[in-house]
């Protein structure tokens, strides 16, 4: 039987999922690659994989996209790994350097700056450009808070803006997948979430982040109706960006 190709993000926030997959029989049925978020999306969009843990903002670009799991990468308020770091107060930000690794976080920054903070900003993807602020996500944010005068956690700001949790990434398929496999896959993911304390013991300590607090209290992995509602609002606001 041909294996199902799956791309997942290689950040700390996916370690519970990876643990569950690697400790479940479903591992024998898949070909798993670990990538940065933008590459997960690219592979799924270009049909190089069958399932991807992809940034939510990329879902509209996936042919025949279907969210296939009851789990996701989300937060209810502050997430502590998706930031706008700034040298000036948000009301004074005039230029922002975007993160090359995630379409969702860049669009979330644009949505929040326009609709929540109500400031007009110029954006650049030039990583050498001098800007007032930068968007940074994932493990590369660990230990960086002290490097900037102002820190805006976008999970927290989204909650203040909408009153809703946020979904950063979802498990999405670009073609029909058997119900039997999807059931086994969800069981594997659930096993990973249930074993987060074990996952934590296997991760090295990282300066600037409490991994236990991050995985157990900042991230929220359940795909709820509220997160789906937030996704729909977010995608609508993205479509209204200049």
N, C-alpha and C positions, 0 to 999 in steps of 0.2 A: 504494500500500500504506500502511495506517495505521501511523504510527510507534509504537514501543514507548516508553511513558513510564517514565522512570527518575529516581528521586530519590537523590542522594548527599550525604554530609556535606561541608560546606564548610571543614573544618579542614585544617591542614597535613598531617595523617597520610593524607589521601586524595589529595594532589597527584599521587603516582605513578599512581594509577588514572585520574585525570582527564586526565593527560598521555597515557596510553595510549589512552584513548577518543578524545581530540581529534586524535590522530595515526594513527587507524585508519579503514578504510572503514565500520566499524560506526557511526560518528558519523552517517552519512546515514540510518540506520535508526531513530534514537532521538530522543526529545524529553527532554533532560537538564535537570534543575533541581538547584540546589545549596542545601541546607537545613541547619538544625541537626539533631542526631540525633533529638530528639523529634518534629520535623516530618516527617522521613523516615518514621518509624514511623507517624505519624498518617495520612499520605498513603496508605501501603500498606494500613493497616488499613481505611481508608475507601474503598479502591478508586479513589483519584484517580491512582495510578500503578500500573504493572504489576510493576516491580522496584524494590527499595529497598536501599540499604546501611544497614541498621537495627541499633540496639542489640540485642544478643542477648536481653536480658530482654523485649523486645517480641515476639519470635517467636511465643510461645503465643497472642498476641492477633490474629495475622494469619490470616484465613480461608484455608484451603488452602495454608498456608505450606510452601515448599520451598526449601531452600538450593540455589542453582543454579550456584555457581562454586567453583573450587578455590582461590580466594583470599579473604582476609578481613582485618580489622584485628585484629592480635593481638600478643602479646609472650611471650617466654620469660624470665620474671623482670621486672625493673624496666622500666617503659615510659616514665617521665619526663613523663607528661602526664595521669595519672589519680591524683589525690591526696586524702588526708585531710590538710588543714592544721589545726594545732591550737596553741592557746596553752598547753596543759597536756599532760603525758604521757598516752598513750592510756589508761592504767589510771585516770586521773582525769577522763576525758571524761564529762560528764553530758548535754550537749546538742550536737546537730549540725544545721547548716543544710545542706539538700540542694541539689544543683545542678538548676536548672529545665530544663536542656537534655538530660539523659540519664537514662533509666530504668535502664539497666544499671549505671552507676557508682553511682547511689544505692543500688540493691539490693546491689551488691558491697560497698559500705561497711557496709550493714546485716548482710550475711552474715559479713563479717570481724569486725566488732565483737562479734557474738553468738557465733560459733563459733571464731574464731581468738584474738581478744583477750579474749573472755569478759567483756565489760562490758555493763551495762544502760544504755541511752542513750535520751533523748527526741529525736525528730526533728521538724524544722519545714521548711516550704517558704516561710515568710515571710522574704524576703530582707533585711528591715530588722531582724529579730530579733537580739538579742545572744546568741551561743552560744559554747561552748568551742572548737568546731571547725567546719570547713566542708568539704563535698565540692566539688571543682572539677576540671574536665576540659578537655582540648583546649588550644587556643592561649591561652586566658585564664589558664592556669597558668604560661605562660612568664614568667620573671623574678619570680615570686612567692615563691619559697622563702625568701628573706631576710626576708619580711614576717611569718614565723611562727616560734615557738620550736621546734615539732616538725613534721616532715614525714614522712608515711607514703605511700610509693609502693604503690598497691594491686596492681600487677602483681607486684611483689616479695613483698608480703605473701601474695598468693594462692599463689605458688610455694612459700613457706615452709609454708603451711597444707596444701596438697594435693600438692606435688611435681609439679604440672602447669603447662603454659603456660596462657594465658588468651586467649579470643576475645571482643573487645569488640563487634564488629559483623560482620555477615555479609551477603552479597548474597542477598536472599530475593525470590522471586516469589510472587504470590497467585493465579496462574492458570497453566495450561500454556503454555509458550513453546517454539517450535520448536527442535529439537536443532541445526539449522544455525545459528540465531542464537546459541544458547548457546555453541557452539564458537567462533564469531567473537568473541563478547564476551569469552570467556576468553583468547583470543589477544591481544585489545586490552589487557586487564589485565596479562597477562604482559609485553607490550611496555613498559608503564609501569614495572613493577618492574625490568625489565632496564635501563631508562634513568634510574634514580634519580640517578646522578651528574649527568646533564644537567638533571634537574628541580631539583636543588640549586642549580645555577648560575643558575637563573631565579627563585629565591626571594630576597627581601630578607633581609638579616641582621636577627635579632631579639635584643634584649637578653635575657639570661637563659637562652638555649637554643642549643646547638650543633646546628644543623639537620642537618648531615652525620651526626653521631653518632646523632641521633634517628631519621632515616629509614633509615640503613644498619645500625644496631646495636641500637637500642632496640625499634623496631617489627619485627614478623615477619609477613609477609603470606601465608604458606603455610597453607592449611586442611588440617591434619593430623588423624589419628585421635586423637591426644592432645588436640588442641583441641576436637574433637567430644565426647570423654569429659569434658573440663572443662565444656563447655556443659551436658551432661546433669546433672552433679553440681551445678553452679551453679543451674540451674532447679529442681532438687529442693530445694535449700537455701532458695531463694526461697519455695517453696510451704510451707515449714515456719516461715517468719517469723511473728511474732505479728501 
